[in-house]
Amino acid sequence: MTLRSTIQETINSEVGDIKELKELEQIITSLESQIRQANNDGDEDREENKKKKQEEWDEAEAAIAFDLQAWILQAILPSTIIRRVEEDRAKSPSLKGDLDIETWHRIVKSGFQLLEHLQQERIVRDSQCGGDIFTPLPRLIMGLAAYTDIGDYWTNPELKESAEGLIARWLEHSGTRMEEIVKRVLQEEVRPVFARSRNPALTQQGRKAIAPLSQPAEYDRFDHEAQRRKRNEQYVNTVLKWAVEQSDDSAIEENWPLIIAPVLTLVDEAETSFKVKGCEILTLVLEITSSALLQRTGLGDVIRNALMSGYLSLPTLTPEDDSIRILKATFPPLMALVRVQWPSGSESFSKKHRCFDHILTTGILKAYTYAGEYVRIAEVLLTQTARLVTELGIACVRHLNKLVPLVSTILSAPFSTSYPPLLQVSLELLQAMILNGWPRMAYWRGDVLKGLLVSWIRIQAEQSAKADLQAVSRNIEATIKLFTEAIKDEVNVGDEYRSLATHDPRIEVLISGILNSLDEDF
């Protein structure tokens, strides 16, 4: 069978009819091998047969080449492996489809090599994409951009590098600027997928709806067909992320309605992977967006409300692992939103702090109230709290009445040493409070010393050789020294510390070392 007939037979078959990944791998690998061999044979006598080769590439053969290109793009769309993995997980949650994923990576690698061979052919290189016999360029770029995020299980670093290289070369050959193709991809490929879900808080121009019409809620989570379709098309989320990564502030403003509506749709999704991806993309968008654009569209409050709902994704309604992913993903876009909504300046100083207060009290501390017994969730929330305390600066003193007792309780809890990472982040939060709220720390010295000394005594009593607990012990000693420096001008720390050591000889060595380091007299 000739190469031409092999290609014709391949493109006449439906990708969906190929049930086994191994069969698809064999077809694509065989095609790639034959076309590579044909190209190599042509290179040996390219000059002698140049005219003959041009004649051979008639319009019919060009059509075959581009039909093959379209078939390959359809064959390597991630929806194929997504369906396989979802089917495996539906049968048993413990199945991850690792073997299928490895096979898929090989299939896509061969598919990319096939596309590269086609790209190198004269008929591809010298023709303008977009004619009747050509694969539309946005569709081609979308198929490649779906492999530009190594966070997706259907991608690996090698495929990401190959996809980015193919995109760059294809745009160069077609003479299309990146700004143009990004807009076309958003219009022709991304928007139709998200058109099924419309956010009533947004206008079609990407602005805040002044008086949104009430409409019945769309509970897609109970629509199994809608959920299946969303999962199969989730690679479009990666394409959206790629489009944002290729944009500057002017491109973001020009394509604002095409970007913000899909992003907020993802943030509002119930499925964890969609929500996390939406938060990642929203962070990228806000880091590029100008303050003027956000003010003109009036979407600051809309975005904040959408993100704050992430702090409601807590056990037991949300699995602990999913809750941690959502909480970690929610915080960066919130911080980026505050920075872009209230840029540096005396007029926005108080408004920025009010936003931080809202995130802390309504989001983080409320989430801790409901899920603080989950130590890994508490670790995430306290890490974010330490960041907010640093951002607030001296204004954090109005939250000390909540934060100091919270940290003291964690440090002095009976079984606190069973999870050292929570102790470490508690100490980091306490250090942030000392550094930023030092004028009021003397008032809270009883709670602070209770937490620090009880935790230190418990670690010493266990005589643990664990490296992580020893690190906590050293961090406690450093925190006590920092705390002592902060309050020594307001309190006679020598007398108070000696009194503590008298009542509990177990801390005498620790107190003596601290006082000696401060050159205090006994």
N, C-alpha and C positions, 0 to 999 in steps of 0.2 A: 504494500500500500504506500503510495507517495505521500510526502509531507502535506501537499495541498489537500488530498482526499482525507488524510487524518484530521487536519484542522476542520475541514468541512463537516466531517462526521461528529467531531467534538462539539462544535457550535450549534449543531442541529439537536443536540441532546439537552434536556432540561436539567439545571443544577439540582432542583428539588427532587428529581427522580433518583439521584445518587444517594443511597441510604447509608453506606458505610464510608467513614473517613478514609479508610485504607484505599478504597477504590478511587476516591477523589485524589488522594495523594499519588497513586500510580498514574492516573491520567495526566495530572499537571506535571509530574516529574518527567514522564515520557515526552510530553510536548516540549518541555524546556530543554531536554537533552537533544531532541531532533532539531529544534530551531537553532540552538547553539552550534550544532554541527554544521547546519546549513550556512550559518553566518561565517563560520571558520573556513568552510570550503570556498565561500564567495570571496573571502579576504585574500586567498592565495593568488587568484588571478583577477582581482578587482579591476585593475587598469585595462587588461585585455578584453574583459567582458563587460566593461562599464556600459557601453551602448546597448548591448544585448540585455543586460540586467534591467535597464530603464524600460526597454520595450516589454520585458516580461511582467513588470509591475504595471499592468493595465488597471483600468478602473475596477474591473471585477475582482482582481486579486487584492486591490486596496480595500474593497468592501469586506473581503474575507478577513483581512488583517485586523480591521477595526471591529468586525463582528467578534473575532477572537478576543480582542481587547475587552469588549463589553462582557463576554462570557467569563473571562478571568476575574474581572471586577465583581461580578455577581457571585462567582464561586468563592472568593476570599472574603466576602462581607462577614463580619464577626457574628451576624445573626445565626449562621450555621452552627458554630461551636456553642453559642449561648443556648440554643435550643437543646443541644446534646447535654450540656452541663445541668441545665434546669431539669431535664428529664431524669438524669441520674440522681439529683438531689431530691426530686419528688419521690423517687423510689426509696431512697434512704438518705437522711440528712448527713450521714457520715461519709458518703461518697463525694469526692471532690472532682472526679473526672480528670485526674492528673495525666493519665495515659492519653486520653483524648486531647488534652491541651498540648502535650508534647508533639503529638501527631499534627495538630493544627498549626503549630509554629513551623513545622517543616513544610506543610502545604503552603502557607503564606510566603515563606522564604522562596520556594520554587515559583510561586505566582509572581512575586516581585521581580525575580530574575527574568521571567517571561515578559513582563511589562518592559523591563529594561532592554531586552533584545528587540522588542517591537519599536521601542523608542529610538533605537539606534538605526533602524531601517530608513532608507532614504524617503520612502513614502510617508513615514511618520514625521521625520525630522523637517522636511521641507514643506509640509502642508499646513494649512491653518485649521486648527481644531474648531469644531462648531458646525461644519457642513453636514449634509444629510447622512453621509456615510461614516461620520466620525462620532465617537463617544463624546457627549457633552462634557466640556472641561470641568464644570462644577461637580458633576457626578464622579468624574475621575479623581479629582482632588479629595472629595469626600471619602472615597474608598481608601485612599492613602492616609488621610488625616485621622481615620479611625484607629490608626496604629501609632499615634504619637504620644501616648500616655502610658508609661510603664507601670502605672498603678492598676491598669486593667489586666485581668488574667489572660486575655487573648493576645497580649503584647509582651515582648521582651526587649531588652536594650538593642539587640541586633536589628530586630524588625523596626524599631523606632528610628534608628539611624538610617536604615534603607528607605523607609517611607519619606523621611524629611529630605533625603537626597533626591529621590524621584520627583517629589513636588518641586524642588528648586530647579531641577533640570527641565521638567515639563513646562514650567512657567517661562523659563528662559527660551526654550524652543518655540513656544507659542507667542512670545512677545507680550505676555500679559503681566501687568503689575500686580504685586501682592494685594494692594488695596482693592483692586477691581475684583479679583477672584474671591477675596474674603466676603465682599458684599454679595456677590452672586451665590456663593455657597450658603450664606445666611438666608438669602431670599428664596432660593430654589430648592434647597435641600433641608435646611434646619426648620424654617418657619412652618412648612406643611406638617411636620411631625408634631409640633407643639400647638398647632392651630386647634386641635381638639379640646385643649384645656385653656380656658380664658380666665384670667384673674380679674374679678369685678372691680378691684381697687385701682386698675390701670385703664387709661384710655388707649386707643389704638396708636396714639403718638408717643406712648411711653411716659405719660404724665399721670399725676395723681388725679383720680376721679373725684371731683368735688362732692357730688351727691350720687354715689353709685346706686344703681337700681337694685333692689332686693331681688334675688333670684334663688331658686331651690339649689341646695348644695348638691354637688356631683360626687357621689360616693363611688369612685372608680375602684376603690379597694375591694368592694364586694362584687365587682364585675370581672369575672375570671378572664373573659376574653380580652377586656381592656388591659388588665394586668399582664397577660401573656404578650400582648402586642408591645406594651411598654418595655418589657424585659428584652424582647427580641430586637428592639430598636434602640437599646441603651447606648450603642456605640455612637449614636448621634450626639449624645452628651459630650463625648470626647471630641467630636468634630467642633462643637460649640466652644469647648475649652481651647482648642487649637486656634480658632478664629479670633478669640480674645487675645491670646498670646501673640498673635501677629499684628495686633492693632496698637496704635498710639492714641493719645488723647483726642486728636481730631477725628480719627476713624471711629472711636467709641462714640463720640458725639453724633457723627453722621449716621451711624448704624444703631443708635440708642434704642429705638423701638424694636429692632430685630434681635437685640441682645438681652435687654432687661426683662422682657416678658418671659422668655424661656428660662432664664436664670431663676426668677422668682417662682416659676412653676416647679422647678426642681427643688428649691428650698422648701416649698410647701408639701412636697411628696411625703407619703407615709413610709415608703421603703427606704431603709437606711442608706443603701449605696447611692440612691438618687439624691437624697438630702445632703449627704456628705460631698458628693460631686458638685452639687449646686452651691454649697458653701465655699468650696475651693474656687470655683469659677467667679463667684461674687467677690471674693477677696481680690482676685486679679483685676476685676472690673473696677472696684473702688480704689485700688492703688493707682489706676490710670485716670480715673474720672476727675474732672475739675470741680472745685467747690461751686463755681457759678452754675454748672450744668445741674448739679444736684439741687441747688436752690430754685432754679427755674422750673424744674419738673416737679418739685415738691414731694419727692419720693423718700426723703430721709426717714420720716415716721413709718411709712409703709414697709420699708426695708427692715427697720429696727423691730417692728412688731413681728414680721415674718421670722426673723432670726431668734427673737426671744422665746418663741414657741419651742425651740430646741431644748430649753431647760425644763420642759415638761415631759421630755422623753426619758422617763425614769423607770426602774423596776418597781413593781413587778409587771406592769403593762408592757414595758419594753425590756427585752433581754439585756443583761448587764453589759455584755460585750458591745452590743449595738448602742446602748446608752453612752458608753465611754467614747465610742467613735463619733457620735453626734455631738456630745459636749465638747470634745476636742476640736471638732470642725466648726462649731458655732462661734467660738471666741475670736479667732482672727478677723473674720469679716466685721464683727461688731466693733473691734478696735479700729479697723480701717475706716469704718463708717463715721465714727466719732472724729477721727482726724480730718476726713475730707469735709464733713458737715460743719465742723467748727475749727477752722485752721487757726494757727497761732495768732494771738492778738488779745489785747486787754478786753475788748468787747465780748469776745466769745469765751473768755476764761471761765466765767461762772456757768455758762450754758454747757460747756464741755464737762465740767465737774458734775453738773446735774445729771448728765447722761451716764457718767461713770457711776454715780450714786444709784441710778435706776438699774443698771446692769448688776451691781453688787447686791442690792437689797431685794429687788424683784426677781432677779435671775439666779445668781449663784447661791446666796444664803437661803432662799426659799427651797432651791433644789437640795441643798445640804440638809435642811430640816426634814425633807421627805425621804432622802436616800443616803444620809450620812453614815448609816451602819454598814454600807457597802464600801469597804476600805479603798478599793481602786477608784471608785467614783469620788470619794472624799479627797483622794490624792489629786485628781484632776481639778476639782473645784478649788482646793486650797492653792494650787499652783496658779490658777487664774486670779485668785484673790490677791496673792502677792504681787502680781503684775499690776492690778488695779490700784493697790496701795501705793506703789511706786509712781504711777501716773497721777494720782491725787496729790501726792506730796504732803505738805502740812495739813491739807484739808482732810486727810484720813483720820484726824483726831475725833471727828464726829462719829466714827464707826468703831472706835476702840471699845466702847461698852458692849459691843456684840462680839468683836474679834478676839479680844484678849481672853475672856472666859472660855471661848470656843477652843482656842489653841491650848490654854492651860488644861482643859478637860482632856483633850486628846493626849497630851504629853504625860499626864498623870494617870491615865486609864490603866486598870490592872493588867490587861493583856496587850498593851501597846507595843511591846517588844516583838510581838509575833509578826508584825509587818513593818520593818524598818523604813521603807520608802515613805510611809505616811508621817513618821517622826521627822524625817529629813525635810519634807515640804512644810511641815508645821514650823520647824525651826527657821526655814527660809522666810516664811510669812512673818514670824516674830521679828526677825532681823530687819525686814522691810518696815515693820511698824516702828521699831526703835530708831532706825535711821531717818524716817520721815515724820514721825510723831513724837520725837524725843522730849519736847517741852511738857507733855502730859504723861510720860512714862513713869515718873516718880509716884504718881497717884496709884498706878496699877502694879506697884512693885510686889505686893503680896501675891497676886495671882500669877505674875510672871515667874517669881522665884519658886512658888509652889510647883508649877509645871516643870520647870527646868531641873530643880533639885530632886523631886520625886523620880523623874525619868532617869536621871543620872544614877541615883541610888539603886534603882531597880536593875539597871544594866550592870553595875558593879556587883550586885548580889548574885546575878546569874553567872558571873565569871565566864561570860561567853567569849569564845575565841573567834566568833564570826566576824569577818571583815566589815560587813555592813553595820553591825551594832557597834563595833569599835569606832567606825567613822561617825556614827551618831553621837557617841560619847565625846569625841573630840569637838564635834560641832556644838554640843551643849556647852562645853567649856569656853569655846570662842564666843558663844552668844552671851554667856554670863559676863565675860570681860567687856563686851560691847555694851551691854545693859548697864554695867557698873560705871563705865565712862559717861554714859548719858545722864545718870542721876547723881553723880558724886558731888556736884555743886549745889544740889538741893537737899541732900540727905547725908547724914554721917554714916557712910556705908561701913566704915571700920567697926563702929559699935554694933550696928545691926547685924553685920555678918558674923562678928564674934559671938553675939548672943545666939544666933542660929547654930553655930558650931558647938556651943556649950550644951544646948538642948539636944543635939543629935551629933554625937561624935563621928558618925559615918561620913559627914561632909567636911570634917576638919581639914583633911588633906587638900580638898578642892578649894576651900575658903582661904587657907593659908597661901596656896599658890597664887590665887587671884590678888589677894592683898599685897603679897610680895611684889607682884608684877606692877602694882600701882604705887609702890614705894610707901605703903602705909605703915605706921608704927603700931605694934601690938602693945 
